[in-house]
Amino acid sequence: MRGFLQPSIRPVPTDSQKTFRTLARGRRGKIARTAQTTLVKADQWGRGDTVPADLAEALERALKTVSQPKKK
């Protein structure tokens, strides 16, 4: 039972990751395509798992552009 006195390491997702997780699968797929990655990698980012920094930035940019309402 080595290390039982230390707290467990838990990923703390950001607000954009929480928003990403609430979206439907099709919408998440569109965001992943916009960020030029796979849905699997995008879902890993949404859970708070470790992904490359450039991929995380691309997903955040894609999430912001897709979630903005269209101007008339």
Secondary structure, DSSP 8 states (H G I E B T S, - for coil): -TTTTS--------HHHHHHHHS-HHHHHHHHHHTTS-HHHHHHHHHT----HHHHHHHHHHHHHHHS----
